[in-house]
């Protein structure tokens, strides 16, 4: 599960990079929100995983 969450966060970061390169303000805003959401979810999952150990 953590691997797929990390991959999703990496993909979101790539999308943000592409949106910035294109200079598309709407896509940038959406990509930033998506990346923040993915990173928060990943952080919560990593915290839960580490507390189980």
N, C-alpha and C positions, 0 to 999 in steps of 0.2 A: 504494500500500500504506500509506504513512504517513497519508494522509487517512483511510482506513478505520479505522486504529488509533486515530487521534485521535478520530474519531466514536464509536468503541466506548468510549473512556475518558470522553468527555463523557456518553454514555448511562449508564455506570456511576455517574458522579458524580450524575446526575439521580436514579437509582434510590436512591442513598444519601440524598439530600435528601428524597425521598418517604418512605423508611423512617423517617428521623428525625422527620419531620412526623407520621407515624402512631404513633410511639412504640413500634414493634415491635422489641424487642431482638434477636430472632432474625434478622429481615430486615436490621437495621442491621449486625449482625455479618457476615452473608453479603455484604452490599453493600460493606462496608469491605474485606473480603478480595478481592472481585471487582475493586474499584477499584484496590487496591494491585497486584494481578496485572497489570491492564491498563496501569497507569502504568509498571511495571517493564518490561513487554514493549515498550511504546512508546519508553521511554528507550533500550533496547538497540537497537531498530530505527533510531532517530534517530542513535545513535552509529555504527552500522554504515554508515548512509547518508552521514554526514559524513566518515567515513574513506575512502569510495570516491571522494570528490571531490578 
